[in-house]
Amino acid sequence: MRASDRPDRHHRAVTSADAPQRAPRTFLGHPLGLVTLFNTELWERFSFYGMRAILLYFVTDTAANDGLGLDQATGTALVAVYGSAVYLLSVLGGWMADRVIGARRSVLYGGVVIASGHVFLALPGHATAYVGIVLVALGTGLLKPNVSSMVGQLYGQDDPRRDSAFSIFYMGINIGALAAPIVVGAARAAGGYHAGFAVAAVGMAIALVFYVAGHRLLGSAGLEVPNRLTRADGPAVVRLVGWVALGTALAAVAGWFALDSGSSGPVGLSVAINALAYLAIGAPVATLVVMFRSPKVTAAERTRLRAYVPLFVAAVFFWMIAEQASSTLSAYARDHTDLTLFGIGISPELFQSVGPAAIIALAPVFAWLWVRLGDRPPTAVKFAIGLAFAAVSFLFLALMSWLADGGRTPAWVLVVVYLVQTLGELCLSPVGLAATTLLAPRAFRGQAMALWFLATAAGDAITSQVIGAIPQAGPAQFFGWTGAAALVVAGAMALLAPWVTRQIRAGQDVVDAAGQG
């Protein structure tokens, strides 16, 4: 029961008819708990995107400049693998919330681990840098799926404000993502890479302050452990730990081969990338199988889960494109883009602020639009439209790169690419978050949100495999073929949209009938 619903123990004799009724305080028509989660996510994303904005340049810069001294290919692979690992670990965070400690404590513990990771990155030394990268990935896995899950728990299943709430929440994410490259980049320019990572640590500390100070506004959201471990779960837990240990061991062995080959050998690098890619692709498949086979999932929940599968596939292809901001698009900005805009020189990492800036401007419009339109167009159609925008952005970049014929394209080309991807993101991402909380089985609420973030991990993994398969492809060929494949999937999603919508409604009808009975 929420704190606001509890009777005042000093006035138990006063009936509801006698007491004056006070409307609950809201934030833009939403529960005040949204303010707490909005600010927590804003500053956590500031720390995450601040680190990501300079990570590639840090790992590939020379030791004399306080970098790790990796060659360009190995550094790009490391950043791609890191991006996939961050979201892969969200499975662990969702499981911990659902089975052991609940979402509320998962977010708190994850934030502390993230802050510690940034502190390690702020310290000089190669060993501390790698420890910091690992800690940030682990902490993000604990925090990221569960803070979004708690947003969904602030609303009832049929609350029409759900999509609007996630659009507002998503705007908070992008305020942090907009400011991070600018502020952290300025700190790096003034004091070096470690100063930039120190700023990221401060951002995470601010996130923790907002979260702890505003926890009372969350009511009961995140307190429940919906599928708590019991003694009977012991064998299953042992098997889970065994599989995690095996996967970790395989990744460690692959990493050893990569280091043993001088961090640049094609065999070692291929083994390392492939091991993590297979884990990232296999994890969502395994998670879905567990959900479908669980006796704790009802028939109605299983019907809605079937509808979620094509949405998930579309999300994988969308993030396969959108997540290349820190890898292939970052390299394109540095190596193939004229870094002047209106006669002013710009740094390549600043392009990563274009998308967040556009989302800040457009998120309120889309939040209003989804409320105004209700369930039109259906969720599946929104997914198809979002993926189509992403596909078109890469096809446009491929065309402009081909027209440049080996030269540099103007800066406005990348600006357009990011703007088009932003339109797609606003159609798909906040709607996808809302759909995940709506369609998730109750016993797998946290793990279902982790599954949503595994779409990003799988997208990164597919990108790493494509890059490995066509290492000699130029920008026009790479972006062109990737965009064409995504456009085909968008078309398939549009064709499947009526079936997906029917499955969602059929599952909801069963739930409604059971509630009336």
CORHU-V565029 format. One record per backbone hydrogen bond with DSSP energy under -0.5 kcal/mol. NH is the residue of the N-H (numbers start at 0). CO is the residue of the C=O. Records with the same first field share a line. If there is no record, write none. Layout:
BEGIN
NH: CO + CO
END
This chain:
BEGIN
4: 1
5: 1 + 2
10: 7
13: 10
18: 14
21: 19
22: 20
26: 29
27: 25
29: 26
31: 24
33: 30
34: 31
35: 31
36: 32
37: 33
38: 34
39: 35
40: 36
41: 37
42: 38
43: 39
44: 40
45: 41
46: 42
47: 43
48: 44
49: 45
50: 46
51: 47
52: 48
53: 49 + 50
54: 50
55: 51
57: 53
58: 54
59: 55
60: 56
64: 61
65: 62
66: 61
67: 57
68: 60
69: 58
74: 70
75: 71
76: 72
77: 73
78: 74
79: 75
80: 76
81: 77
82: 78
83: 79
84: 80
85: 81
86: 82
87: 83
88: 84
89: 86
90: 87
92: 88
93: 89
94: 90
95: 91
96: 92
97: 93
98: 94
99: 95
100: 95
101: 95 + 96
102: 223
103: 221
104: 100
105: 101
106: 102
107: 103
108: 104
109: 105
110: 106
111: 107
112: 108
113: 109
114: 110
115: 111
116: 112
117: 113
118: 114
119: 115
120: 116
121: 117
122: 118 + 119
128: 124
129: 125
130: 126
131: 127
132: 128
133: 129
134: 130
135: 131
136: 132
137: 133
138: 134
139: 135
140: 136
141: 137
142: 138
143: 139
146: 142
147: 143
148: 144
149: 145
150: 146
151: 147
152: 148
153: 149 + 150
154: 151
158: 155
161: 158
164: 160
165: 161
166: 162
167: 163
168: 164
169: 165
170: 166
171: 167
172: 168
173: 169
174: 170
175: 171
176: 172
177: 173
178: 174
179: 175
180: 176
181: 177
182: 178
183: 179
184: 179 + 180
185: 181
186: 182
187: 183
188: 184
189: 185
190: 186
191: 187
195: 191
196: 192
197: 193
198: 194
199: 195
200: 196
201: 197
202: 198
203: 199
204: 200
205: 201
206: 202
207: 203
208: 204
209: 205
210: 206
211: 207
212: 208
213: 209
214: 211
216: 213
217: 214
218: 215
220: 217
222: 219
223: 219
225: 223
226: 97
227: 224
228: 98
232: 229
233: 230
236: 232
237: 233
238: 234
239: 235
240: 236
241: 237
242: 238
243: 239
244: 240
245: 241
246: 242
247: 243
248: 244
249: 245
250: 246
251: 247
252: 248
253: 249
254: 250
255: 251
256: 252
257: 253
258: 254
259: 255
260: 256
261: 258
262: 257
263: 260
264: 260
268: 264
269: 265
270: 266
271: 267
272: 268
273: 269
274: 270
275: 271
276: 272
277: 273
278: 274
279: 275
280: 276
281: 277
282: 278
283: 279
284: 280
285: 281
286: 282
287: 283
288: 284
289: 285
290: 286
291: 287
292: 288
293: 289
296: 293
297: 295
301: 297
302: 298
303: 299
304: 300
305: 301
306: 302
307: 303
308: 304 + 305
309: 305
310: 306
311: 307
312: 308
313: 309
314: 310
315: 311
316: 312
317: 313
318: 314
319: 315
320: 316 + 317
321: 317
322: 318
323: 320
324: 321
325: 322
326: 323
328: 323
329: 323
330: 326
331: 327
332: 328
333: 329
334: 330
335: 331
337: 408
338: 336
339: 337
340: 343
343: 340
345: 338
349: 346
350: 347
351: 348
352: 349
353: 350
354: 350
355: 351
356: 352
357: 353
358: 354
359: 355
360: 356
361: 357
362: 358
363: 359
365: 361
366: 362
367: 363
368: 364
369: 365
370: 366
371: 367
372: 368
373: 369
375: 372
381: 377
382: 378
383: 379
384: 380
385: 381
386: 382
387: 383
388: 384
389: 385
390: 386
391: 387
392: 388
393: 389
394: 390
395: 391
396: 392
397: 393
398: 394
399: 395
400: 396
401: 397
402: 398
403: 399
404: 400 + 401
405: 400
406: 403
408: 335
410: 339
412: 409
413: 409
414: 410
415: 411
416: 412
417: 413
418: 414
419: 415
420: 416
421: 417
422: 418
423: 419
424: 420
425: 421
426: 422
427: 423
428: 424
429: 424
431: 427
432: 428
433: 429
434: 430
435: 431
436: 432
437: 433
438: 434
439: 435
443: 440
444: 441
447: 443
448: 444
449: 445
450: 446
451: 447
452: 448
453: 449
454: 450 + 451
455: 452
456: 452
457: 453
458: 454
459: 455
460: 456
461: 457
462: 458
463: 459
464: 460
465: 461
466: 462
467: 463
468: 464
469: 465
470: 467
472: 469
477: 473
478: 474
479: 475
480: 476
481: 477
482: 478
483: 479
484: 480
485: 481
486: 482
487: 483
488: 484
489: 485
490: 486
491: 487
492: 488
493: 489
494: 490
495: 491
496: 492
499: 495
500: 496
501: 497
502: 498
503: 499
504: 500
505: 501
506: 502
507: 503
508: 504
509: 505
510: 506
511: 507
512: 508
513: 509
514: 510
515: 511
516: 512
END
